[in-house]
Amino acid sequence: MSKMNRKNIASGSYLEKHIGFSRAVRIGNIISVSGTAPINEDGSTAFPNDLYNQAKTCIEIMKKAIENAGGEMENVIRTRIYLKNAKEWEKAAKAHGEIFSEIRPACTFVEVKGFIDSEWLIEMEADCVI
């Protein structure tokens, strides 16, 4: 079996080196984007207490990673949305729909107990095929 080229994509998150992960990884025509939290470039939480804008921030971070890996949002085939409070799912769905309403990837919403940072209301993941 031949070894496929691997491209790790960093986003600059303060957690990447500490945890030992990449924002995204591309092998061949597959791109997987890690759980993406609403983190500003300075490491602070984007839009505390605002699920809609936190979701938009996660999508923007994922989009940049996908593009840095050589993909486009149209290549997204699956998203996963982890929420601190599933009762507020429509706020995350609105942000998701603004980008994905025509692309329509497979999508899952899951409520979780919490995240690494208590100000995060959401994390998102994506998988792409180019």
C-alpha positions in Angstrom: 0.0 0.0 0.0 1.5 3.4 -1.0 1.7 6.2 1.5 -0.6 9.1 0.8 0.5 12.7 1.2 -0.7 14.2 4.4 -1.2 18.0 4.9 -1.8 19.3 8.4 -3.6 22.7 8.5 -3.0 24.9 11.6 -5.3 27.8 12.6 -3.1 29.2 15.3 -5.4 28.1 18.1 -3.5 28.2 21.4 -4.8 24.6 22.0 -3.3 23.0 18.9 0.2 22.4 20.2 -0.9 21.7 23.7 -3.4 19.1 22.8 -1.5 17.9 19.7 -4.1 18.3 16.9 -4.5 20.1 13.6 -7.4 22.3 12.7 -7.8 20.2 9.6 -6.0 17.3 7.9 -6.0 16.5 4.2 -5.1 13.1 2.9 -5.7 12.6 -0.8 -9.1 14.1 -1.7 -10.4 14.0 1.9 -10.3 16.9 4.4 -11.4 16.5 8.0 -11.9 19.6 10.1 -11.5 19.2 13.9 -14.0 20.4 16.5 -13.9 24.1 16.0 -14.7 26.4 18.8 -15.6 30.1 18.7 -12.1 31.4 19.4 -10.8 34.8 18.4 -7.2 35.2 17.1 -6.1 36.5 20.6 -7.4 33.3 22.2 -10.5 34.9 23.8 -14.0 33.6 23.2 -15.9 35.2 20.4 -19.3 36.6 21.2 -19.9 35.3 24.7 -23.5 34.4 25.3 -24.4 34.7 21.6 -24.8 31.3 20.0 -25.7 32.6 16.5 -22.5 34.6 16.2 -20.4 31.9 17.9 -21.7 29.5 15.2 -20.8 32.0 12.4 -17.3 32.3 13.9 -16.9 28.5 13.9 -18.0 28.3 10.3 -15.5 31.1 9.3 -12.6 29.3 11.0 -13.6 26.0 9.3 -13.9 27.8 5.9 -10.4 29.2 6.2 -9.0 25.7 7.1 -10.9 24.0 4.2 -9.6 26.6 1.8 -6.0 26.3 3.2 -6.3 22.6 2.6 -7.3 23.2 -1.1 -11.0 22.8 -0.7 -14.2 24.9 -0.9 -17.3 25.0 1.2 -19.1 23.2 -1.7 -16.9 20.2 -0.9 -18.4 19.7 2.6 -20.3 16.5 2.8 -20.9 16.3 6.6 -21.1 18.7 9.5 -21.4 18.0 13.2 -22.7 20.6 15.6 -22.2 20.2 19.3 -24.3 22.5 21.5 -24.2 23.3 25.2 -28.0 23.7 25.1 -29.9 21.9 22.4 -33.0 24.0 23.1 -31.2 26.8 21.3 -30.5 24.7 18.2 -32.3 27.1 15.8 -29.7 29.9 16.4 -26.9 27.5 15.3 -29.1 26.2 12.5 -29.7 29.7 11.1 -25.9 30.3 10.9 -25.4 26.9 9.3 -28.2 27.4 6.8 -26.7 30.7 5.7 -23.8 28.8 4.3 -25.1 25.3 3.7 -28.7 25.7 2.5 -27.8 24.9 -1.1 -24.9 22.6 -0.3 -26.9 20.5 2.1 -24.3 18.3 3.7 -25.3 15.5 6.1 -25.6 17.2 9.5 -25.9 16.2 13.1 -26.8 18.3 16.2 -25.8 16.9 19.6 -26.1 18.4 23.0 -23.0 18.0 25.2 -22.4 18.6 28.9 -19.8 21.3 28.3 -16.6 22.4 26.5 -13.0 23.1 27.5 -14.0 26.8 28.0 -17.3 27.4 29.8 -18.0 30.5 27.5 -18.2 28.3 24.4 -21.8 27.5 23.5 -20.9 25.5 20.4 -18.2 23.5 18.5 -18.5 22.4 14.9 -16.7 19.8 12.7 -16.8 19.2 9.0 -15.7 16.6 6.5 -15.0 17.2 2.8 -14.4 15.3 -0.4 -12.7 17.2 -3.2 
